[in-house]
Amino acid sequence: MKGFLASLLLITAVAAHAEVKATAKLQLPKSATIGKAFTATVVVTIPEGWHAYQNPPTKDFQVPVTISTKSKSLVIKKVSYPKGMMKEFAGELTAVLEGTVKIPVSVVMTGKPGAGAVDMNLLIQICDQNSCLRPAIVAVKGSLKLVKG
């Protein structure tokens, strides 16, 4: 019976962690000029009691928040990653991001006038005081009107 209860507790703990995840949305201007840089903002929400690591991370083994794209019509020029707050975990100070975090991304789009799709990926690993979940890629998408320059 003890083995059954221990297994049930472990399954419950794993299931509870499986439901925890960071979310992200994209804030865009209504329109952008083809070939000119504009700012898109990735708004990341980290669940209460959890944190992610700043980019660049404090320690080499940490997985930092990272924004990328595979879109051929979108070029990321610069990502302005926010500086994390220094907190102590396992006796060591490290810079972490918590709560809602805004990440400005300078991008340039190519293509023809009309609707333009903005597709980015957010790589994030969230951790609590005791453990880290596997790194996850969160798709961040939106659209705007592309106009001729």
N, C-alpha and C positions, 0 to 999 in steps of 0.2 A: 504494500500500500504506500509506503514512503517513497519508493521509486516512482510510482505513478504520480504522486503529488509533486515530486521534484520535476518530473517531465512536464506536467501540466503548467507549473510555474514558469519553466523555461520557455515553453511554447507561447504562453501569454506575454512574457517579456519581449520575445522576438516579434510577435504580432504587433505589440504596442509600438515598437521602434519602426516597424515597416510602415506604419501610418504617418510617421513624422517625416516631413519634407519641407524644403525651402520652396518658395514660389517666386516667380518673376513676371513682371509685365513691362511693356515698352511704352514710353512716352515719346511721341513724335510731333514735329510741326505739321501743319495741315498740308504744306507743300514744300518742295525743295527744287532747286535749280540743278539740272543735269550737269555733272562735272564740278560742282561747287560743294565745298564742305558744309555740313550742318551738324547740329548736335542732336543725337538720340539719347534718351536717358533710360537705362535699365534700372528698374526699381525692384530690389530684392527684399523679400520678407523672410526672415529667419525666425522659426518658432521660439516662443519664450522658453528659457532654460537651455537653449542651444546657441552655438556660435559657429562662425566660419573663420577661416584665416585670411588676413589681409594679403594683398599682392603688392610687393614681394613679401613672402612669409618671413617670420622671425627665425624659424628653424628650417633646415634643409628638408626634413622629412614631412613637413606640413604641405598639404595640397591647397594652394591659394585659390581664391575666387578668380576666374579667368573668363574673359569674353572673347569669342572668336566668330568667324563666319566661313561658310563654304560657298556662299553665293557668289556667282561670277559678276553680278551687277552691283555688288556692294563692296567697297574697300574701306576697311577700318584704318583711319589715319592715326588716332590716338585714343587711348582709354585712360581716363583720369580716375584711377582706383583710389578710394578713400583710405585714409590712414586709420588703422584699428586702435582700439582702446587696449592699454596694457592691463592684463589680468594674470593672476597666478593659477596655474594648473600643475598638479603633481610637483609642487615646490619650485616651478620655474615660471618666470614672467614671459608672456607671449602676447603678441598683438592680434586681437580678434575683432570681428565684426558681429554686431548683435542687432536684433530688431529690424527696422526698416532702413535699408541702405540704398542711396541713389548713386548710380555710377554713370557719369557723363561719357559718351562715346562720340568722338568726332568721326563722321563718315562721309564718303562721297559715293554717289550713285551714278551709274551709267544707264543707258537705255534710251527709249523713245518717250516723248511726252505722253502723259496719261497716268494710269494707276501704276504705282511702284511698290513692290513687295520688299519689306525689310525683314530679313531672317538672320538672327544671331543665335549663338549657343552660349549658355552660361554653364561653366564647369564649377561645381561647388561640392564641398564636403562639409557636412555639419557634424558637430560634436557636442556632447554634454560634458559634465565634470568627469565621467568615468570611461566614456568610449566614443568612438567615431563611427558614423555610418559610412557605407561605401560611397566614393565620389559619384556624383550624378550629373548628367547633362540635362539642363532644362532648356527647351526650345523657347525662344522669345521672338514673337512675330508681330508684325503690324504692317500698315500700308499708308501711303501718302500719295499726293498728286505730284508727279514729276513735270516740271515746266522747262521749256527751252531757255537757254541763257542768252 
